[in-house]
Amino acid sequence: MDTTNEIETAINAVASRAPAHDLPDGGKLVIVPDGYRAERVDPAMPPRAVQHVTMHDSESFVAYVNRFKTAATQIFA
């Protein structure tokens, strides 16, 4: 499920109705009318799965990655 477009749409909807200021890290600072407080809106991050699995051989590892990989899959060790 790719929610990146939904998040960007929500951010754009909020930004179009409230004053917003770009932050150096890609986020936005939005002035919310309810009491006129500043709220930070973080840049859209793709959803990611976090799991803890134990593999005992390379074949199991490859099978696991192939089963759950997406175009955005990255592996770190």
BALOBA-1460 file (C-alpha; in Angstrom, 3 decimals):
// residues 77
<rec num="1" residu="m" x="0.000" y="0.000" z="0.000"/>
<rec num="2" residu="d" x="1.561" y="3.267" z="-1.115"/>
<rec num="3" residu="t" x="0.348" y="6.099" z="1.113"/>
<rec num="4" residu="t" x="2.920" y="8.640" z="-0.071"/>
<rec num="5" residu="n" x="0.454" y="10.334" z="-2.453"/>
<rec num="6" residu="e" x="-2.249" y="10.437" z="0.236"/>
<rec num="7" residu="i" x="0.144" y="12.066" z="2.699"/>
<rec num="8" residu="e" x="1.315" y="14.599" z="0.120"/>
<rec num="9" residu="t" x="-2.316" y="15.391" z="-0.755"/>
<rec num="10" residu="a" x="-3.119" y="15.979" z="2.930"/>
<rec num="11" residu="i" x="-0.071" y="18.208" z="3.386"/>
<rec num="12" residu="n" x="-0.980" y="20.217" z="0.283"/>
<rec num="13" residu="a" x="-4.594" y="20.598" z="1.464"/>
<rec num="14" residu="v" x="-3.460" y="21.931" z="4.832"/>
<rec num="15" residu="a" x="-0.831" y="24.170" z="3.277"/>
<rec num="16" residu="s" x="-3.374" y="25.692" z="0.887"/>
<rec num="17" residu="r" x="-5.578" y="26.825" z="3.808"/>
<rec num="18" residu="a" x="-3.011" y="27.883" z="6.382"/>
<rec num="19" residu="p" x="0.177" y="29.927" z="6.221"/>
<rec num="20" residu="a" x="3.141" y="27.553" z="5.924"/>
<rec num="21" residu="h" x="6.878" y="28.024" z="6.073"/>
<rec num="22" residu="d" x="9.376" y="25.591" z="4.546"/>
<rec num="23" residu="l" x="11.921" y="24.094" z="6.945"/>
<rec num="24" residu="p" x="15.483" y="23.150" z="5.917"/>
<rec num="25" residu="d" x="14.800" y="19.399" z="6.312"/>
<rec num="26" residu="g" x="11.829" y="19.418" z="3.913"/>
<rec num="27" residu="g" x="9.160" y="19.717" z="6.595"/>
<rec num="28" residu="k" x="6.756" y="22.606" z="6.948"/>
<rec num="29" residu="l" x="5.779" y="24.845" z="9.820"/>
<rec num="30" residu="v" x="2.039" y="25.490" z="9.572"/>
<rec num="31" residu="i" x="0.093" y="28.097" z="11.527"/>
<rec num="32" residu="v" x="-3.077" y="26.379" z="12.741"/>
<rec num="33" residu="p" x="-6.061" y="28.689" z="13.238"/>
<rec num="34" residu="d" x="-7.194" y="26.933" z="16.446"/>
<rec num="35" residu="g" x="-5.406" y="29.285" z="18.847"/>
<rec num="36" residu="y" x="-2.930" y="30.216" z="16.101"/>
<rec num="37" residu="r" x="-0.269" y="27.784" z="17.228"/>
<rec num="38" residu="a" x="2.587" y="26.545" z="15.044"/>
<rec num="39" residu="e" x="2.518" y="22.850" z="14.097"/>
<rec num="40" residu="r" x="5.302" y="20.969" z="12.382"/>
<rec num="41" residu="v" x="4.339" y="18.814" z="9.387"/>
<rec num="42" residu="d" x="7.102" y="16.325" z="8.629"/>
<rec num="43" residu="p" x="8.073" y="15.495" z="5.068"/>
<rec num="44" residu="a" x="6.235" y="12.468" z="3.693"/>
<rec num="45" residu="m" x="8.007" y="9.239" z="4.506"/>
<rec num="46" residu="p" x="7.084" y="6.003" z="2.816"/>
<rec num="47" residu="p" x="5.649" y="3.392" z="5.139"/>
<rec num="48" residu="r" x="8.053" y="0.706" z="6.218"/>
<rec num="49" residu="a" x="7.726" y="-2.651" z="7.834"/>
<rec num="50" residu="v" x="9.832" y="-3.533" z="10.836"/>
<rec num="51" residu="q" x="10.232" y="-7.174" z="11.751"/>
<rec num="52" residu="h" x="12.642" y="-9.300" z="13.734"/>
<rec num="53" residu="v" x="13.242" y="-12.662" z="12.093"/>
<rec num="54" residu="t" x="15.951" y="-15.280" z="12.516"/>
<rec num="55" residu="m" x="17.431" y="-17.062" z="9.513"/>
<rec num="56" residu="h" x="19.908" y="-19.909" z="9.686"/>
<rec num="57" residu="d" x="21.020" y="-20.067" z="6.065"/>
<rec num="58" residu="s" x="21.318" y="-17.863" z="2.991"/>
<rec num="59" residu="e" x="18.545" y="-19.694" z="1.115"/>
<rec num="60" residu="s" x="16.015" y="-18.811" z="3.836"/>
<rec num="61" residu="f" x="17.151" y="-15.192" z="3.786"/>
<rec num="62" residu="v" x="16.821" y="-14.925" z="-0.013"/>
<rec num="63" residu="a" x="13.377" y="-16.569" z="0.060"/>
<rec num="64" residu="y" x="12.204" y="-14.171" z="2.793"/>
<rec num="65" residu="v" x="13.430" y="-11.075" z="0.952"/>
<rec num="66" residu="n" x="11.938" y="-12.224" z="-2.353"/>
<rec num="67" residu="r" x="8.573" y="-12.844" z="-0.702"/>
<rec num="68" residu="f" x="8.259" y="-9.402" z="0.932"/>
<rec num="69" residu="k" x="10.347" y="-7.066" z="-1.237"/>
<rec num="70" residu="t" x="8.972" y="-4.007" z="-2.990"/>
<rec num="71" residu="a" x="10.540" y="-1.514" z="-5.380"/>
<rec num="72" residu="a" x="11.641" y="0.459" z="-2.302"/>
<rec num="73" residu="t" x="13.226" y="-2.470" z="-0.413"/>
<rec num="74" residu="q" x="16.644" y="-1.813" z="1.071"/>
<rec num="75" residu="i" x="18.637" y="-4.247" z="3.175"/>
<rec num="76" residu="f" x="21.192" y="-3.176" z="5.772"/>
<rec num="77" residu="a" x="23.422" y="-5.421" z="7.808"/>
